[in-house]
Every structure is written in structure tokens, then in C-alpha cells.
Amino acid sequence: MSDLTRSWSRDAVIYEIYVRSFADSDGDGIGDLRGITQRLDHLVDLGVDAVWLTPFYRSPMADGGYDIADHRDVDPMFGTLADFDALLAAAHARGLRVIIDIVPNHVSSQHPWFVAAANAEPGSPERQRFHVRKGGSEPPNDWQSVFHGPAWSRLPDGEWYLHLFAPEQPDLNWDHPDVRAEFADILRFWLDRGVDGIRIDVAHGLVKAPGLPDVGHSAGLLEGTSTPYFDQDGVHEIYRQWRSILDEYTPERIAVAEAWVDGPARAARYVRPGELHQAFNFAFLGTPWSAPDYRRVIDESLAAMTAVGAPATWVLSNHDVVRHASRLATGRGGVAGGASATDSAAAAHHALGLRRARAAILLTLALPGSVYLYQGEELGLPEVFDLPPQARQDPIFGRTKGAELGRDGCRVPLPWSGTAPPYGFGPPGSRPWLPQPADWAALTVEAQRDDPHSTLQLYRTALRLRRSAAQLGDGELRWWSAPDDSVLVFERPAGNAPVNAQAADARAGGATSSIVCAVNLGQHAVPAPAGELLVASGPLVDGALPPDTAGWWSVPATGGTPPM
């Protein structure tokens, strides 16, 4: 594949912005589009290539905006279409691409289509756009909602409608031609405005098995279990149509799938030639703090994506899982649905979690492919477990009566500056929609900007090296033998040529040297690779790599013979 035909996304670093929690420009406590525009220089300084915006469309906000009432307008709490256009222009002027969320599995119960369906007669054309079944004393099948409880609720006349998420999010019937035509038009509406790509929410959920059969067993809806409502073969026809739409536009527009499926091989089906460009690597996000487990997932991911000619993607956190600076303190991987009450033990081990998080990002950024960052991880933000019950807004918390804390703890607004809330998130005196911890003063962008040992500076350094070193990004990975089975060591050899690389960084030894990444996931220090240290997640001790620490070294090109 020539440099002229390779996609910019093959090794892009894409930064997720949870719009409500990034920056508040008007003091109402809610992040907005103008706030993002005002803070774009932070992202340029950080060194990312693109941003992904969570939904900002008109919505009753039953599920943080993923319940959409109008896909072609901006909710007033976030601004206006003019504000979006200004944000897009400002991002493009800074060399940042913009990806938006498309939510095709369901709409809001206040969407005009569902309002019409609720008011229509049984069997009406309006109801055929959804999964509506005849009334009875029991739901039509045994399907359970991702947000707990039955996946069926009743219309006023007693008929049942399907909602794999909240009752306020009725599932669309993708067998109906109106649904397919509507979303093709929605795609063109935003692509015509100039967006650079789309992230597809619940990409694995659009098509349901004919007849909507019972599951017949306990199934975690977002855990890759084989079910009649997720990862059905029919979704791929939809994405082939969407790819043909994306391919109408120049410069290139991309699509990334949020597909919680059973491992990298199933995820690779979404990025076969003629389908989508990327699929989130939830197998990697779900990996526990274990060198053998990471190696297995990395090998499986690279093999699966190479087989279909697609790049691997790597992600450690997002708006649906416990932040990895807390999660890794427990050693476990990420699970969709956010925190449970038992996860709060991680809060007592923030130092351990942060050490592992810093090591994990060096591992992640050294791998071949594209990387997704979640806002605030560059600050080392922990999960906030102790939010007041009255402040929580995630429907998971309400539907489980507090047994599951849900996802609010990873969505607390960012701290930008100052020594007390709102930490520059909004104007002084404003009250963020979720309360910020009183001990976040040391985690603000302002506090970390000039600290050479801060997590923010670690991200900046690593991203600068990744962008400038031709060995990193897309390309080959060679494993080295490691001191023991709790350590990962691999080489990114000379000759790799990532799409986003500029002139090779002199510190990385130029194109004739390799870069070696070593990560110690064990309990004891191990010998560090010989070579020039480029960056480390923590201090080395007498030339040894301590536990929960990672680094990159410039070494002479091995010519394919791992020396360690």
C-alpha cells in the first residue's frame, strides 16, 4: 500500500471528548461546543491527530445524549449548528480532524417517529419502524436490557416495544427501508458539513435474529456472548452501504465501530474490505494487568486485523468504563457499564493505579495501529466513586437501585486550572453538572503543564516521539525474549513508515535505529534494554526497570535478530 493510498487513520491518535464534561463556556455547569473550541489548543499541544465528539444532538438526556430526538440539530444545552460549524472550522485550522457519534440502534422515545408510533394503531406503518409486538401479560421474549431489567416496555394500548437500553431508547427496526434511508441521509447531512468521520454506537446491535427468539440463558449484552440481538451477520450489509457513502467524499472520511463482540477475529469482520475502517479493540481494554494476557491479545489483534488489511486499534478507557488509572490498581480489565460498589476499593490504591496507567500508555502508544485516548487520562484522572447519589444521572444507577454505580464516575468534568472547583471547567462560581473532587488541584492542566514529571508531560513526550519517529505508528512489531514471563519487550524496527510521521526524531536515532518498548508488569525490577532511553513512565533504578514501569529505548537495528 503506497503512502498516497494509505488512510490517515491507520496510525492516528484520536482523543474522545465527552462533550458535557470537557469545557463549559457559559457557566451553566454543562460542557458545550464553544467550550471545546476554546480549549482546542490543549489538544494541539498534547499532540493528537483527531477528536471524537460524543452526541451533541437534541435529546431529553435520559442517557447522556445517546437518546436522540433530532439527529440534524444541536441540543441547546450544547449550543447551535453555527457553534458546531465554528468548532469544525477551528479544529481544521489547527490540523485536527473531527469525528462525530452516530447512534443507529435506537432513538429517543421523544423522537417524532416514536411519538407517532405510540399514538398510532397496532399494526400501523408507524409502528413497523420499531420492534413492536402484541400485548400479553409477559414480555414477548426473555431479552434483558443492558441497563438491567426486561428489554421490553408497554405502549399505552398494551403492546410491547423493544429497548436494549433504557425504556426511553426504543430500538429501530433495521429491516424497514425508512430506517435505512433515514440514516443514509443523516450521514450525508454531517459529511456535507465537513466532518472527517463517524463513530458508530452499538455497531453490533442493529440487526436482530428473525422472530426475536429467546436467549435461553444468562447473557451479558456487552460481553461478547452469542445472542440473537448482537453481532448478527446482517449488520455487514448495512456497513457496506455506509462505506459506499463515505467513499463518495474527499478528502477521506472514516468510520469506527463500537462493536462489543467475541474477540478480535469477530471484530475484524467489521473492517473487511468494503466495510468500516476501524473497530474498537475492547479485547485490549478488557485485558487484566498480566504480561501473558497482554501478549496474547496483542498477537490476536494484530493477526486478525492483518488478515483483512485493517489497522489494529488500542484503547484503555472511554466514557463507559472505569478509568484505567483506577481500574488497573485492581489488576482487572475494563468492562462496559461502569463501576460497581465493590470497585471503590481501587480508590485507596491511586498511586499504584497511576503507575500502571503511565506504563500502560507507553505500551499502547508503541503498538502498531491507531490509538484512542479518553479525555482526562492525560491528567491521570482517577474514577470518582463517591459521587452523591442525588448527583448521579446514569440510568444504570437508578435501574439497579444503586447496586451498580454506573458510568458517572468516569464522566466528571475536567479540571483545567485553579485550586478549587470548578477548576476552570466553567467560569468562577459555576457548579459543574457532576461535582469534582476537592483534591483535584494537583491534577489540573495548569498544575501539570510545566512539571517535567507529570502525567501530562509524559503524554506530550510520548506523543511527540510517536509522531516524529518513523519506527512507531503503523508497521511491524517484533517480540524480544524477556527476563521473565511478567515482562513484555518488543521492537518497532527501522523501516516502519507511519502515515503521520514527519522528519525522524534525532533522539530516536533516525531511520537506521529501532525503538524497543519494555513493560514490567511483575513484582521485581528487571534489567532494562541496552540503548538510549527515550522516555520512561517512572524512574529507572540503577539501570533496572522497576515493577509497573515501562520505557522506550533507541537501539541499533537488529535486522530481525532479537538480542534479549
Buried (B, 14 or more C-beta within 10 A) or exposed (E): EEEEEBBBBBBBBBBBBBBBBBBBBBEBBBBBBBBBBBBBEBBEEBBBBBBBBBBBBBBBBBBBBBBBBBBEBBBEBBBBEEBBBBBBEBBEEEEBBBBBBBBBBBBBBBBEBBBBBBEBEEEEEBBBBBBBBEEEEEBBBBBBBBBBBBBBBEBEEEBBBBBBBBBBBBBBBBBBEBBBEBBBEBBEEBBEBBBBBBBBBBBBBBBBEEEBBEBEEEBBBBBBBEBBBBBBEEBBEBBBBBBEBBEEBEEBBBBBBBBBBBBBBBBBBBBBEEBBBBBBBBBBBBBBBBBEBBBEBBEBBBEBBEEBEBBBBBBBBBBBBBBBBBBBBBBBBBBBBBBBEEBBEBBEBBEBBBBBBBBBBBBBBBBBBBBBBBBBBBBBBBBBBEBEEEEBBBBBBBBBEEEBBBBBBBBBBBBBBBEEBBBBBBEEEBBBBBBBBEEBBEBBBBBBBEEEEBBBBBBBBBBBBBBBBBBBBBBBBBBBEBBEEBBBBBBBBBEBBBBBBEEBBEBBBBBEBBBBBBBBBBEEBBEBBEBEBBBBBBEBEEEBBBBBBBBBBBBEBBEEEEEB
